[in-house]
Amino acid sequence: MDLRDTPEEETFRLEVRAWLEANAPKPPHPARGSDESFEFGREWHRKLYDAGYAGMSWPPEHGGRGASPALQVIFEEELGRAEAPGLSNHLGIFHVAPAIMAFGTPEQQERYLTPMLTAEEIWCQGFSEPGAGSDLASLRTKAVQDGDEFVVNGQKVWTTWGHHADWCQLLVRTEPEAPKHKGISCLLVDMHSPGITVRPLKQMSGDSEFNEMFFDDVRVSATNLLGARGQGWAVTMTTLASERASVLTFHVRTKKQVRDLAALARARGREEDPLIRARLGQCAIDAETLQLFSYWSVSNRGKTTGLEGSMAKLLWSELQQRIYETAMEILGPEAPLESEWLHGLLDSRGLTVAAGTSEIQKNLLAERALGLPREPKAQ
Ligand SMILES: Cc1cc2nc3c(=O)[nH]c(=O)nc-3n(C[C@H](O)[C@H](O)[C@H](O)COP(=O)(O)OP(=O)(O)OC[C@H]3O[C@@H](n4cnc5c(N)ncnc54)[C@H](O)[C@@H]3O)c2cc1C
């Protein structure tokens, strides 16, 4: 299998590299989670959009470039190489947009996709609730139709960027009598509507990137229903599959982290410690595997199962934790002083939880990739 760039890919890579060298903001960038970082990210997003690099894989009729998955991977590789940030509205572009393209009416596509691509309107995903995370289909936020509007009441939690968002892809229960997966609908909700309260949550890393959101008699036009009533589960699966698949481009930054980790071991005189060497070696193998897996997934050489996103997400998120745990092992009692590595360690704990926990990914792979029996339902 030839995984080298084709001539067309090589030309594109050099074009992106030259553009980034001339335009990418050099690190350090503003600290994550701050308002300054949000505005900085949005400004950078607009620059990428103006240069035609936002929505690389989106079809041209929606303002994208219609690029192949391989070009998308090359673009992300070059971004990582330049240590430049990605798109600030990535939740919209990579998670919500695929659902709007698959289930939206032409009017919805026309209304929402362009301002999403330009980062004029920032999006969040209102899925999880205090009693509905892994078992998302148990969600209780309800929407009752009242003429040509829905009236929404309930609570969401862990909503990334809810405090910055203009719009929310919101899952609600519209058919309380139906079996739980069939009673869910998806609404596109204006976050500036009366009745919405957003409260940022403080994470253990010190950042505040996600929120609790409360909906009290929030009125949403019925024209903002995405898909049919009761079709929300299918819409959700489109979003979650796209979210997990976006991890397939994360190998470049991961490989750099492993190189930084090796440099840390050398700087601390731990490069000959057999335990540290073994851990570093394993991290290097896993990062390489992630890259090869990503290339294989976009090469169309194998028969894809549609589960590559779950596999990559599992591999990447667990590797992130091993990288930071190894850093703590290297730093020993001085670890708390090295705030960047410690921040990474604290931040990495959530990665095996977001977008479906590791246990849920493993259940999915056991059942769908290996054909093992479905897990027993809780009584
Ligand atoms: C960084 C981050 C960002 C997030 N962003 C968003 C967002 O933008 N929007 C949003 O809606 N949500 C978001 N979430 C929430 C996330 O989707 C949920 O946290 C996740 O689905 C798990 O749900 P839970 O926290 O309720 O845990 P639970 O579902 O209560 O799980 C608790 C534990 O039980 C295990 N478990 C549960 N069920 C099973 C099972 N059937 N088999 C084996 N083990 C099981 C889990 O693996 C976990 O270890 C985010 C979470 C994080 C960490």
Ligand as a Chemical Component Dictionary entry (heavy atoms), coordinates in Angstrom:
data_LIG
# 
_chem_comp.id                   LIG 
_chem_comp.type                 NON-POLYMER 
_chem_comp.pdbx_formal_charge   0 
_chem_comp.three_letter_code    LIG 
# 
loop_
_chem_comp_atom.comp_id 
_chem_comp_atom.atom_id 
_chem_comp_atom.alt_atom_id 
_chem_comp_atom.type_symbol 
_chem_comp_atom.charge 
_chem_comp_atom.model_Cartn_x 
_chem_comp_atom.model_Cartn_y 
_chem_comp_atom.model_Cartn_z 
_chem_comp_atom.pdbx_ordinal 
LIG C1  C1  C 0 -14.629 17.295 27.804 1  
LIG C2  C2  C 0 -16.098 16.947 27.681 2  
LIG C3  C3  C 0 -16.891 17.642 26.787 3  
LIG C4  C4  C 0 -18.253 17.333 26.669 4  
LIG N1  N1  N 0 -19.022 18.077 25.807 5  
LIG C5  C5  C 0 -20.341 17.816 25.701 6  
LIG C6  C6  C 0 -21.175 18.622 24.853 7  
LIG O1  O1  O 0 -20.721 19.572 24.206 8  
LIG N2  N2  N 0 -22.497 18.332 24.789 9  
LIG C7  C7  C 0 -23.048 17.302 25.486 10 
LIG O2  O2  O 0 -24.246 17.076 25.359 11 
LIG N3  N3  N 0 -22.291 16.524 26.319 12 
LIG C8  C8  C 0 -20.953 16.764 26.439 13 
LIG N4  N4  N 0 -20.176 15.996 27.285 14 
LIG C9  C9  C 0 -20.810 14.956 28.088 15 
LIG C10 C10 C 0 -20.458 13.529 27.661 16 
LIG O3  O3  O 0 -21.074 13.204 26.440 17 
LIG C11 C11 C 0 -20.898 12.598 28.806 18 
LIG O4  O4  O 0 -20.133 12.944 29.943 19 
LIG C12 C12 C 0 -20.663 11.141 28.462 20 
LIG O5  O5  O 0 -21.556 10.711 27.470 21 
LIG C13 C13 C 0 -20.820 10.236 29.705 22 
LIG O6  O6  O 0 -21.998 10.492 30.384 23 
LIG P1  P1  P 0 -22.009 10.741 31.970 24 
LIG O7  O7  O 0 -21.003 11.792 32.274 25 
LIG O8  O8  O 0 -23.414 10.977 32.372 26 
LIG O9  O9  O 0 -21.460 9.390  32.612 27 
LIG P2  P2  P 0 -22.290 8.050  32.852 28 
LIG O10 O10 O 0 -23.039 7.705  31.628 29 
LIG O11 O11 O 0 -23.069 8.184  34.115 30 
LIG O12 O12 O 0 -21.135 6.984  33.044 31 
LIG C14 C14 C 0 -20.455 6.787  34.295 32 
LIG C15 C15 C 0 -19.503 5.606  34.125 33 
LIG O13 O13 O 0 -20.257 4.404  33.848 34 
LIG C16 C16 C 0 -19.782 3.792  32.656 35 
LIG N5  N5  N 0 -20.903 3.191  31.917 36 
LIG C17 C17 C 0 -22.104 3.773  31.667 37 
LIG N6  N6  N 0 -22.876 2.937  30.937 38 
LIG C18 C18 C 0 -22.136 1.817  30.702 39 
LIG C19 C19 C 0 -22.377 0.597  29.996 40 
LIG N7  N7  N 0 -23.529 0.388  29.378 41 
LIG N8  N8  N 0 -21.377 -0.329 29.961 42 
LIG C20 C20 C 0 -20.184 -0.107 30.592 43 
LIG N9  N9  N 0 -19.911 1.034  31.286 44 
LIG C21 C21 C 0 -20.866 1.977  31.338 45 
LIG C22 C22 C 0 -19.162 4.921  31.852 46 
LIG O14 O14 O 0 -18.211 4.434  30.919 47 
LIG C23 C23 C 0 -18.543 5.776  32.949 48 
LIG O15 O15 O 0 -17.292 5.262  33.306 49 
LIG C24 C24 C 0 -18.822 16.287 27.441 50 
LIG C25 C25 C 0 -18.017 15.583 28.341 51 
LIG C26 C26 C 0 -16.677 15.908 28.475 52 
LIG C27 C27 C 0 -15.838 15.142 29.455 53 
# 
loop_
_chem_comp_bond.comp_id 
_chem_comp_bond.atom_id_1 
_chem_comp_bond.atom_id_2 
_chem_comp_bond.value_order 
_chem_comp_bond.pdbx_ordinal 
LIG C1  C2  SING 1  
LIG C2  C3  SING 2  
LIG C2  C26 DOUB 3  
LIG C3  C4  DOUB 4  
LIG C4  N1  SING 5  
LIG C4  C24 SING 6  
LIG N1  C5  DOUB 7  
LIG C5  C6  SING 8  
LIG C5  C8  SING 9  
LIG C6  O1  DOUB 10 
LIG C6  N2  SING 11 
LIG N2  C7  SING 12 
LIG C7  O2  DOUB 13 
LIG C7  N3  SING 14 
LIG N3  C8  DOUB 15 
LIG C8  N4  SING 16 
LIG N4  C9  SING 17 
LIG N4  C24 SING 18 
LIG C9  C10 SING 19 
LIG C10 O3  SING 20 
LIG C10 C11 SING 21 
LIG C11 O4  SING 22 
LIG C11 C12 SING 23 
LIG C12 O5  SING 24 
LIG C12 C13 SING 25 
LIG C13 O6  SING 26 
LIG O6  P1  SING 27 
LIG P1  O7  DOUB 28 
LIG P1  O8  SING 29 
LIG P1  O9  SING 30 
LIG O9  P2  SING 31 
LIG P2  O10 DOUB 32 
LIG P2  O11 SING 33 
LIG P2  O12 SING 34 
LIG O12 C14 SING 35 
LIG C14 C15 SING 36 
LIG C15 O13 SING 37 
LIG C15 C23 SING 38 
LIG O13 C16 SING 39 
LIG C16 N5  SING 40 
LIG C16 C22 SING 41 
LIG N5  C17 SING 42 
LIG N5  C21 SING 43 
LIG C17 N6  DOUB 44 
LIG N6  C18 SING 45 
LIG C18 C19 SING 46 
LIG C18 C21 DOUB 47 
LIG C19 N7  SING 48 
LIG C19 N8  DOUB 49 
LIG N8  C20 SING 50 
LIG C20 N9  DOUB 51 
LIG N9  C21 SING 52 
LIG C22 O14 SING 53 
LIG C22 C23 SING 54 
LIG C23 O15 SING 55 
LIG C24 C25 DOUB 56 
LIG C25 C26 SING 57 
LIG C26 C27 SING 58 
# 
